[in-house]
Amino acid sequence: MRIVVTRPKGRGQELARRLRELGHDVELCPLIEVEPTGPPEVDVAGYEWVIVTSPNGARELAERMRGRPRRLAAIGPGTAAALRAHGLEPDLVPAVSTQEGLLEELPRPAGYVLFAGAVGARTLLVEQLNADFIPLYRIRELQPESFPEADLVVLASPSAARITHGIPPQEVLQGALVLANTVPYMPGGIHLAVVDPGVGTSRRPLALRDESGRLYVGPDNGLLVPAADAMGGIAEAHEIANPAYALEEVSRTFHGRDLFSPAAAHLARGVALGDLGPPLAPDTLVRLDLPTPDISPERIRAIVLYVDRYGNVQLNLNTDHLEEVGIVPGTQVEIEIRGERYFAVAARTFADARPGDIILYEDAYENVALAISRGNVAEMFGARPGDRVQIRSDSL
């Protein structure tokens, strides 16, 4: 069997060696790298508890720690093992390997607490324990020029498997568009997606199959439907209601962990979709209202759908809308957003504009977007999803 190991550089050799000993053909192709951040030394003297939540955090803390904390907590057996490898024995490893699990077992009052983790880590421990926080590392996603052909890919980190964790809270439409845009480029399988502002309400937990055979798991709030529609439509849908395929205790506010992830895992193991719960008619599922542009002889009125990590601003337009009013590559246009006006040029590529120029172009998903050549247009505009944009040109 040919296996690709995607662990960070320098950390996949031992796994690769063991797989080769078993007779497999192994190739290393890192998809993430761990970049140290924060101070060169971490003084832990005086803290009642120091908490680490990942093996990377444990390694970074052990290498930089000065002094000794009174007690040390580790979330997850891998984190505990990383501490022990550096001669540090954790005083608490909760049975449930989450921040919530730690909070349930941590003695109170906890006293003076330090949370040493990753840039962008969840802030629950900080909020609940009034803890100090030191970011010791960040995860950077890598994009290899080509990915090796393989029978099996080993993903040792959620960062290597996810499409994105960059959807702002509550932005269901933005999440739905990203999922619909990216699913056609992914291998067939089970797609777990959670943007769930309605968690704890009457909204239904959902699993469905599209006409191409892909499976989706997530909330019934419109998040999954555009992706399934992009792959031929919904063939089958079921409410996730069978407790055999959820955690024993399901919280009211963390269905991603307690319902959706277990359901997706059971589907991956071969559980039939229908075993998760009763069938749902596809026409009863929640669907999002996708805004349509307003086009007149004088102007185009559009809506910001999505802002990507580079600050490019995707609109609810395609090139047919632009051509309908005579906007073609090279046309000078005026952009009005959030009460300010800017000049831009319609372009095919970033190379068609000078550095610093605002361009109106067709992005990789065939939507019209705004960008700055070598810049961040969302930052310049202060743009957010839902903002209204007006476009005028000499031809309008």
N, C-alpha and C positions, 0 to 999 in steps of 0.2 A: 504494500500500500504506500502511496506517495502522500506525505503529510507536510503541511506548512505550519511552522510555529511562528506566531506573531508577537512573542514577548519582546520587551525592549532590548536594545542592543546590550550584550554582555550578560543578559539574564535568561537566555533561552538555551545555552549550551548544555546544561546538565539534563534538561528534558530531552533535547535532541539526542544526546548520547544514549540515554536510556531507551528511546524509541528505536535508534539504530541497532542497539543490542538485541532488540526484539525482531529485527529483520526488516524494518521499514526504511524506505527512502525518504530522508528528511531534508527540508530546506528552510532556512531561517529568513523571515521577511518581516522585520519589525513594523508595526502599525502605529506604535506610540513611543514616545521617549519621556523620561522623567527628568525634569529640570529643577535643580535645587533653587530655592528662594529663601528669603528671610535672612536673619542674622547669622554670622558664622558661629556664634556660641549662644546656647539657650540656657539661662540660669534658672534652674527649677527649684532651688533652695527656697523653702518657705511655703511651697504649695502643698496643700493637703492631698490633692489628687492631681496627677497628670494623665491625660487621656489621649490615646492614639487610636485611630480607626482603620488603619491599613498597614500592610507590610512596608510600603514605601515610607509612610510616616514614621513607623517604628525604626527603620534603618537610619533615616535622617536624624531623628531625635537621639538615638544612641551615639551617633558619631559626633553630635554637637553639644550634648548635654553636659552642663557643669553643675556640680552639686548632686544631691539625691533627693527625690521627692519622698514624702512620707509613704504614699501609696501610688501604685501604677495600675491603670485600667487599660485593657486592650479589647477592641471589638473584633471578634472573629478569631478562630484558631490559627489562621495564617499570620495574623498580626502578633498574636502571642508567641508563635514560633520564631518570628523575626526578632522579637525582644530577647527571647532566650538565647538565640544565636549570638547575641552581644552580651550575654551574661546578666540579663535583666529578667527577673521573674515577676510577672504581673500578679497583682493581688486580686484582681477581678477580671474574669472573662465571662460576660453574660451568656446565658443559654441561647438567647435570640440575638443574632449578630447584626443589630441595628442600633442607631442612637436611641430609639424608643426602648429597645431591650435593655440597654445599659441604664437608662433612667429608671426603669422599673426595679433594678437590682442594686443601684448605688445607694449606700446608706445615707441617711439624712440626719442632721445637716451635713452637706458635703464639704463645707468650708471653702477655702481658697483653691480654685480649680483652674488648671491650664489645659486647653484643648490644642494639641499640636496636629495640624492636618494639612490638607491641600488647598491651594488657591481655589476659591469658589465652592468650598465645602458647605454642606448644609449647616445652618446656624442654630439648630434646635438645642444643642448642648449649651451654646453661649446664652441663648434666651432663657432656658429653663434653670440653668445653674449660675447665671451671671458670671460665666467663666471668661478668663482671658483667652484670646485666640492668637496663635502664631502660625502663619502659613509657611510651611517648610519646603514645599515643592509644588510644581504644577505639571499637569499632563499635557503634552503637546501631541496632537494627532499628525501622523506622517502620511504622505500620499505617494507611495512608490510609483515609478513610471509605468510599471507593469506588474501584475500580480501572477505568481506562478500557478500553473495548472496543478490540481491536487485532487485526491480522493477525500481528504479530510483536512480541515483547517482548525487549528487549536487557537481559541480566543481566550486568553487568560485574564482579560480585563474588560469591563463593560465599555470602557472608552474605545476599545478596538472594534466593538460590535455595533455600537449605536449609530443611527443616522445623525442625530443631534440631541443635545440637551440644552440647546440655545433658544428654544421657544419661550418667549416671556410668559409668566404666569397668567392663566385665564384666556390666553389667545388661541381659542379653539380653531378659528378660521385659519390662522397662520400655520398651526400645526397640521391641519388637514391639507393645506396646499403643499407644504413641504413633503408630506407623506405621499400625496398623489404624484408629485413631480419626480420623486426618487425611486418609488417602488418599481417602475418599469426597467430600471437599470440594475436591480438587485436580483440575486438568484431566487428562484421560487422557494417558498418555505412558510414560516409563521412570523407574522409581523405584529409585534406588541407595541402599542402606542398609547400613551397616557398624557392627555392634557384635560384635566378633570375638575373644573371649578364647581361642578354639581355633586361632588362626592359627598355621600351622607344624605342626599335627597332621594327622591323617588326615581331618579334616572336609572335605567337598567344597565347592568353589566352585560357585555355583548361579545359574542364570537361569531364570525361569519366566514363564508367561503365565496370567492369570486369565481367567475366562469373559467378562469385559467387554472384554478385549483389552489391558488394561494389562500392561506388562512390569516385572519385578522382577529386580534383580541384587544378590547378597550371599552371605553364608555359609549353608551348610546346617546351621544350628543352631537352627531354629525362628523366627528373626527375621522372615522374609518370609511365613510361612504364614498367620498370623491376618489379615493385610491381604488376601491373596488370597482367603481364605475369606469375608471381609466383602464381597468384590466378586463373589460367586457361586461361588467354588471354583477349584481349579487345573485349567486346561485342558491345560497342556503344561509339562514341566520338562526341563532339560538341564544336565548338568555342564559347567562351563567348562573345556575341556581342549585346545582348539585354540590352539597357540602363536601363530598368525597374528593373533590378536585380543588379545594381551597384550603387555606390554613385552618387549624382547629379554632382559633380565635380570630375573627374578622373585625378589625377596627372600623369605626365610622368614617375615618378621615384618611386611611392609607390603603385604598383598594388596589393601587398599583402593586404593592407588596403582597397583600393578603388574598386577593382574588385573581387579578389579571396575570401576574407572573406565574402562580401555580397552574392556572388553566393553560397558559401557553406551554409550560413545561410538560404537562400531561399530554397535550396534543402532540408535542415533539416525540413523546415516547410511544405514540400510536393510539392513544385514546380517540375514539370516534367523536366527531364534532357533536353529534346528537346526544352523546352521553353527558354533556355538560349541562343540559337543561332543555326546557321546552322550546319548540320551534317558534319563530317569529316571522310574520309575513314581511317581506322586504319593504312593502309600501307603508308599513307602520313605523319604520325606523326614522329617527330624527334626521332631517336634512338641513344643511346650512343654506341660507340665502346668499348666493354669490352676487355681489353688487355688479350692475351693468353700467357701462359708461354712458354719459349723456353727450351726444355729438350733434352740433348744430353748425350752420355756415360760419358762425362767428368764433366758436371755440370748442374745445373738448374738455369735459369735466370728468375726472377720473378719481379713483380711490387708491390709496396706498394699501396693498395687500400684505406686503412682507418686506422686512429689512434684513438683508443677509449679514454675515459676519464681517464683510468688507465695507459695509455701509452703503451698498447699492440698494435702490428703492424700487421694488417691483410694483407695477400698476396693473389694474384690471383692464388692460388693453393688449391688443396684438397688432401686428403690422397691417392687417387688413383695415383696422380702424384708422390708422394713420394715413394709409394710401387713399382711403375714402375721402379725405379732406385735403389731399395733395401734399402730405408731409412724407418726403422721401429723403434718403441719405443726402446730406449737404444742406438741407433746409434749416434756416435759422428760426428758432422758436423762443417764445417767452413763457417761462414757468412761473405760476403763482401758487405759493403754498404757505400756509400759516401767516397770511397777511403780507408776505414779502414776495418781491418779484426778482427773477434771475433770467439771464439769457443762456440758451443752450443751443446745441446743434444736433440734428439727427445724424447718426453715424452707424456704420456697419460694425466697426471694431474700435477698441481703445486706441489702436494705432492711427485711426483717422483724425484724432484730436491731439492738441498740444497738452503737455502736463498742466493740470489745473483747470482745463476746460470741462464744463458740464456737458454731458452727452445724453441723448435719448436713443436707446438702442434695443435690439431684440436679444434677450438673454438666452441661456442654454435651454430653457424650458419653453421657449417661443412666446414668452410674455415680453411686453415692452417695459423697460426699466430706465431709471435715471441713475447716473453715476458721474463721478469725477475721475478723469484720467489721473491715476496715481494719487487719489485722495479718497475722502469719505464724505459722500454727498448727504447721507442721513444726518451726520453730525453738523454739517453746514446748515441744513434746512431745519434741524430739530425735528426731523420727520419720524412719525410713529404709524403703525398700522391703523387704518381708519381715517387718516388725514385726507382731506380733499385737495385735489391738485387740478389747476386749470392750465390749459395749454393753448397758446395762440401762436400763429405764424403769419407772415406776410400774405400767405395764400388764403387765410381764413377771413 
